[in-house]
């Protein structure tokens, strides 16, 4: 897994995002990760998770999107996501949070 990057997702200029590139994650594993995200309260509104499944030549990607006022929730959700990813053998080495 490459380190996540901190960038503003396209669209609303008032939101921030923490993107995770999930190198080597296959489609079935990605589906299991998404299933876990949907049922975990750490990822409930006002946070949003944008998902791009793996495709030939492109790694899967998850982006945690939030407004600056929800930064504390996003930091907690990021830690929870790291734990969830470890359950599937995906190691996260570095996380950069916008504004830190």
Buried (B, 14 or more C-beta within 10 A) or exposed (E): BBEBBBEEBEEEEEBBBBBBBBEEBEEEBBEBBBEBBEEBEBBEEEBBBEBBBBEEEEBBBBBBBBBEEBBEBBBEBBEBBBEBBEEEEBEBEEBEBBEE
